[in-house]
Amino acid sequence: MGRKIGSRYTANQILGRGSAGTVWLGEGPEGPVAIKLLREDLASDQELVGRFVQERTALLGLEHPNIVSVRDLVVDGNDLALVMDLVRGTDLRTRLDRDRRLAPEAAVAIVADVADGLAAAHAAGVVHRDVKPENVLLDMQGPLGPGGAHPALLTDFGVAKLIDTPRRTRATKIIGTPDYLAPEIVEGLPPRAAVDIYALATVLYELLAGFTPFGGGHPGAVLRRHVTETVAPLPGIPDELWQLIVQCLAKAPASRLRASELGARLRELLPLIAGMPPLDVDEPDVEPAEEAEEAPAAVRAGEPARRRGAVPLVPGAKPADSNRDTHTSMRVPGPDELAGGARGTARVPRAAGAPRPGSARHRAVTRRRRIALGAGAVALVAAVGVGTWWATSGDGAGATPQDPKHSAPVSP
């Protein structure tokens, strides 16, 4: 028996769960739809409901081949729902979980699709604010593009803005997913279109490398890396592509490309990377000591270290099924906290096959190196001793130390 959503829709089957609600396969007057039903505690927030209704016109007006269109917004009792086009496929996070990283051609094609969708949204005055692999859907029924990539569509427009009400977050709070947050959001500035470009460049880096450039460890440490560290180079990709990523990860929002420029530039690079295999790099590790030092005191107090920022959106709520499909709500770190660590390059990727620091293999390699160094030192000392004895005792043919032909001064 389906669940009625308003007077026109029926939710029949759960497709997935996220930090803000549950996505259902539903049925409407025009056929199958996807229904994102926001959590009850959000639906009971009258301020949020009012904001939801205000955003209706802008969200319904977003029409683009690379955007999952919102067909309707439903406010009915305790139900608050977005009714969207149904995409027959999977999300980009599921693809990454399966393949770990993509070939550069497919990664660039997918990100170019998303950039085109963002360009349309930004032109309409809408900022997504939560661009990440969970919010990119791959249409498995669409035509294959470069590198065998399925068409990519960006979904969940408006959800971050709806949730980010003044009463819920105030000016001292951050709402977002730590790995993809632009530095200006961490510093408490209002989000503009450039935050989507920064997040999308982070997604591109992740598709190529298998990990995000500033992620890993406590969410507070991740936030500070966005502000204080530059991105570590990815070996094996053309310099033109790397410079594009660096520009879109610039700390200054004005230095980043616009979405339309990014999409066009990425498509120009497709012939250059055609046929390239996925990169062969490993994710760098964060040492516990480094984490303790990097996490701002305000965000690490009383909190255990977490991987990838698996923090519920609302206190008391359960984390989402995917620990990356989540928002973090925390205090904005102060300038002294953001400037408290060493500035430099973010954690550099390890060469493929290199042991992880702290692993049994790493300890064994370190032990062998120490033994080798110790043996070398012993050999050097022995060689010095033999040389000194030889210099002071002669050549063994009856010469004496006083013989000027066979003696040498020895430094005290």
C-alpha positions, 0 to 999 in steps of 0.5 A: 500500500503506497503512502499518499503525498498530498492529493496528487502523488503516491510514494511506493518504494524507498530508493535511498536515504540521506541526511535531509530525508528519504527519496521514494519511487512514486507515482503522479498524474503524469507517471513515475516520479521521485519524491524527496520527503524531508524529515519530520523534524524539518517539516515541523519547522514553520520557518522552514516551511515558509521558506520552502514555499518562497523558493517554489517559483525559483526551483520549478523554473530550473529546466536544463538537460543536466538538472533533475527538474523539480515538478512540484513542492508539497506541503501537506500536514507533516509532509514536506516533499520535493517531487522530481523527475525520475532518473533511471540510474545511480548516483556518482557516489555509488559509482565511485564506491564501485570503481574507486576512481574514473578514467580522466576522460569519463571524469571530465565528461561527467563534470562538464555536464554538471558545470553546464547544469550549474551554469543554467542555475546560476543564470537563474540566480540559484546557487546549489550550495551542496555539490558532491557525488551523492547529488550527481545522478547518472542516467543509465538510459541516456546515450554514452558520452566521452570515455563511456560516461553516462549523462550526469544530472545535478539534483537536490537544488534548494535543499541546503538553502531550505535547511539553512534557516537563520534560526537553525544556523545563525551567522556563527554556524556552517552547514555543508559537507566538509570535504566540499566546502569553499574557504569563504563559507568556512570563514563565515561569508555568504555563499555565492555561485563560486562556492559551487565551482569550488565544490565541483572542482573538488569532485573532479579531483576526487573522481581522478584520485579516488579521494578529496584534496582536503579531506580526511580526519576530523571535520574541523581539520578538514575545514582548516585545510580548505582555508590554509593549504594549497592543493597537492599535485596529482601526477599523471594528468596533463598540465592543462587539466591540472591548472584548470583544477587549481584555478577552480580551487583558488582560495579567492572566489573571484579567481575561479572560473564561471560554470559556463567557462568551466564546462567549455574548457573541460570539453576542449580538453577531452581529446587530450585525455582520450584513452588515458587509464585511471590514475595510479595513486594512493590516498595520503594518511592523516596521523593522529598527532597531526589531527589533534594539532590541526582540528580547531579547539572549538570543533574538537572539544569533546568530539572523537575523531571521525573520518570524512565528516560523518556528522548528523545534520540535526543533533540526535538524528542518525547519520545518513547511510553514506558517511559522505551524504551528510551535512555538518553544522558547527561553529565557524572557526575564528581567524586565530584558529584558522591561522593556527596551523602550518600553511603549505601544501595539503597531504601529498598522495602516496605513490601507488604501492607505498605502505601506509604510515603506521601499518605493519608493512610500514613498520617492517620497512622502517625497521629494515631501514634502521637495521641497514643504517645501523649496519652501515654506521658500524661498517663506517666506524670499523673502516675508520678504525682500520684506517687509523690503525694502518696509519699509526702502525705501519704497513706490517714490513718492519717499519716503525711509527717514527719512519717518516715514509710510513707515518702520518700525523694523527689529529687529536 
